[in-house]
Amino acid sequence: MKVSIIGAGNVGASCAEYIAISKIANEVVILDIKEGLSEGKALDLTQTSSTLGFDTIIRGVTNDYKRTQNSDVVVITSGIPRKPGMTREELIDINAGIVNSVTENVLKFSPNTILVVVSNPMDTMTYLALKSNNLEKNKVIGMGGALDSSRFKTYLSQALNKPQSDIHAMVIGGHGDTTMIPLIRLASYNGIPITNLLSNEKQDAVVSSTMIGGATLTKLLGTSAWYAPGASVSYLVDSILNNKKKVIPCSVYLDGQYGLRDICIGTPCIIGKNGIEEIIDLDLNSSEKHKLQESAKAIASMNTSLKNFI
């Protein structure tokens, strides 16, 4: 199995590291436009293989898409990271051009690949990758929901003082500070509803912390986070390549589900060898439905900025 990662920045390198260490793929190719960056990171990661016990071949290349040929999965991390004070919406003008070019080049050599989009604004970039290349909708996946859900579980774990592995929770909606919807009503600790364990005040605090989770890290780090995004990508890629059919919230193209059409937005999906195997239709209450509709409106508004690309 072969995975190519476009972009050798912090997130791209983190993706490569986790995929290699977890032995998810036989070969990982890291591609970047900056001379020597991907080669250096690939070599550095390769030199950990004997210590960490993996045999994944890691290759670094500079802007040579032919080396990504026949990739089973391609992860797109290209684009500038969100900087302090910058909204996801402000990223569109720059990142749309980058993602559009990357997608076209990737598909020249891996026309049957499954695309995992990490670039921000993620829902809009996922929509762009799909629509500008007329791809099958099951083969383009935005990984934002997986990351947001992992952050949600972290804050729930801290509030409960319980291990994350015993907590089940998900985030739907947009991958943005104001558009994501942490589903606190459906969250549980080993089958026990979280709403039975935390006060309304603590529930609200967890939801709020989750929604600004990315911005919190940007403020602390001075740039976007990379460990959790890399881990979320590897989790998603593992479910694809090994056909695990895990339920993972992802940004996917909707065509009537949840009453939404012609939009990519976070919903729970079964992820397997064909990419999106199934979109799960949750029984949302009226408040959750309203929030999802509002989230979709915000994303659709952002998508209007793509008129020069699709």
N, C-alpha and C positions, 0 to 999 in steps of 0.2 A: 504494500500500500504506500502511496506517495502523497505527501502533503506539501504544497508550496505556500509560502508566507510572503506576501508582498508588503515590504516595509520592514526595515531592520532596526527600527527605534526600540524604545523600551518595551512597548506592548508586543511588537513582532518577535523580538528576542525572547521575551517571556513565554509566548506561545510555543516557539520552537523548543525551548527548554523543557516545558511541561510535557509536550507531546513525545519528546525523545525519552525523558526520564520514565514516563509512564508506559513506554514501549508500545505506543498506539500505532505508529507507522514504521515501515522499514527505511523510508527515506524522507528527509525533510530538506526542502530547498528554501533558502532565505534570499530574497531579491530586494535590492535597493538601488536608488539612482546615485548614491554617494559612493565614489570609488573607494573600495577597500573596507567599507563598513560591514557589509554582510559577510565578506570573506573572513574578516577578523573575528566577528562574533561566532561564526560557524566553527572556526578553528578553536576558539576558546571553549565553546560548548563541547566540541569533540574531545578535548583534552580532559573532560570530566567523566568520559564514558567508562574507563577502567575503574575509576573510584566509585562511581554510582551504579555500575553494573548494567549498562544498556549497550546495544549494538547498532542502534539507529544511525544510518549514514546521514550526516548533516553537511550540506553544501551551501556555500555562499557565493552569489553571483552579482555582478553589477549590470543592471539594466538589460540582461540577456534573457528574454522571455522564452527562447527556445529551450533553455535548461529546465523550464517548468513543464515541459511537454508530458502529456499523459498523466497529469495529476488527478488523483481521485477527488481531492478536496483542495480548494484554493482559499486561503484566508486573506482578506484585504484589510490591511491596517493603515494603508497609505493616507496621507493628508497631514495637515498640521494639527497638533493637539490643542485642546481648549486651554486658553491662558486665563490667569486670574481676571475676573471681571468680564470675560467674554461669554456671551450666550451661545448656545448651540446653533441658534438661527444665524448668527454672524459668521459661522463657519461655512455656510452653504456656498457662497460665491467662490471660495478658494477650493474647497474639497470636492465639489461636484465635477469640476474639470479634471481633477486628479483621478477620481474614482472612475469616471467615464473612460479615460484613456487606459487605465490599468485593466479594466474589465475587457475592453476590446482586445488588448494585447494578450491577455490570459486565454481568451476563447479561441484565438488563432491556433494555439497549440494544445489546448485541452477543451475541445468543444463540448464534451460530455461531463465536465466536472461539476461538482456542487460548490457553490460560492457561499462562503461565510463572511458576512460584512461586519467589520468592526469600526470603520471610519465614521466619524460624526459629522452632522447629526444623523444618527444611525438609521432611523426609520425612513428618512428622506433618501439617504444614500442607498439603502436596500431597494427602495422603490425605483431609484434611478438605474441601478445595476440591472434590475429585472426588465423595466420598460424600454430602456434604450437599446437593449439587445434581443428583445422578443424571446426571452428565455422561458422555459417551463417553470411555472410558479412554485413547484415543489423543490426546485434546485437553487433557490436564492433565499438565504436565511440571515437575518440580522440577529446578532447574539445578545442584544441588550437585556432582554428579559432574564436570561440566565445570570448575568452579572447583578442586576438589580435584585433578583431573588436571593442571591448569595449574601448580599448586603442586608437585606431584610432579615434573613435567618441569623446573621451576626448580631444585629441589634435586639432581636427577640431573645437570643441566647444570653446576651448580657443582662437584659431586663429580668429574665427568669432565673439567671445563674444556673443554667442547664446546658448540657453539651449540644452543639449545633447539629450533630448527627441524629439527635432525637427529635429535631424540629422540622416540621413540614410546612412550607409557606411559599407563596409565589406572588410575583408582581406582574400585572398586565398593563396594557396601555402603552404610551410613548416612552421612549428612553430619554426623558428630560426631567428637569427639576419640577416642572409644573404639570407634566402630562402623565407621569407614571401613577399607577394605582396599586399600592400594596394591599392585598386582600386579607386584611386582619380578621375578618369574619370567618374565613375558611382556614386560617392558620391553626396548627395544632402541635401539641407536645405529646408524642406517643399516643395519639388518638384523642387526647383531651383538648377541647377547644381552648385556644389562647384567651378568648374572651371570658372564660371561667377562671383564669389564673391571674390576669392583670387588670388593674383598675382602668377605667375609661381614660384617665389622665395619662397613665403609663402607655396605654395603647396608642393614644394620640402622639405621644413623644416618640415612640418607635416608628410610627408611620412618617412623622416629620423628619426624623433622622435619616430614614431610608430615602426619602424623596430628595434630600440635599446631600446624599452620600457622596456623589461624584464631586460636587462643588466643595464639600468639606475637605476632601483629599487634595483637590486642586489648590485650595488655600494653604494647606499645610506643606505641600510638596513644591508648589510653584509651577506645576505642570500636571497633566493627567496621570492617574494611577496606572500601574502596569501589572502588579502581581495578580490581583483578583481578575482583571480582564483576561490575562493569559491563561489562568486556570479555568475560567469559564469557557474560553474557546476550546481548550483541550478536552474538557468534559463533553462539549457539543460534538467535536470531531470524533471522539471515541465512540459516541453513540451512533454516529454515521458509519464509520469504517467497520465497526464490529457489530453492526445491526442490533444494537442493544434495545432499541425502541423505548428509550426513556422518555418520560414526560418532562419536557423542558419548555419554559416560556420563551418564545422567540418572536422577533418581528417578521411577520409573514404576510403575504398578499391575501387579502380577503375578497371574496366574491359572493357576498350575501350573508356570511357568518356574522353573528352579532348585529345584523341589520346594517352592515357596512360593506361598501364596494369600492374597488379601485383605490386601495390604500394598503400600505404595509404598516402594521401595528402589532404590538406585543400581545400574543395569546398563547395559552398552553398547547403544545403540539407533541405528537409522538414522533420522535426522530430516529430514523433508521437508514438502511443502505440506499434508499431512494431520496434521502433528504427528509422532507416533510411527508411523513406517512399519513398523518391524520391531524386535523385541527379539532381540538376538543371544545365543545360548546358548553361552557359553564352555565349553571343556573344562577345568574346574577340577580341581586335584588334591585329595586328601583333606583336607589342611590348609586350603586355600582354601575348600572346601565347608563345613568346620566353622566357620570364621570368619564366613562368610556367614550360616550358620544362627544363630550367636550374635548377629550384628548384627541379624538379623530379629527375634529374641526381644526385644532391647532396644527396638527401634522399636515392636513390638507392645505392649510394656508401656507405652510412652509414649502410644500411641494410645488406651489405656483411659481416659485423662483427657478424651477427646472425647465421652464419653457424653451430655453436656448439649447437644451440637451436632449429632449424627448419630443 
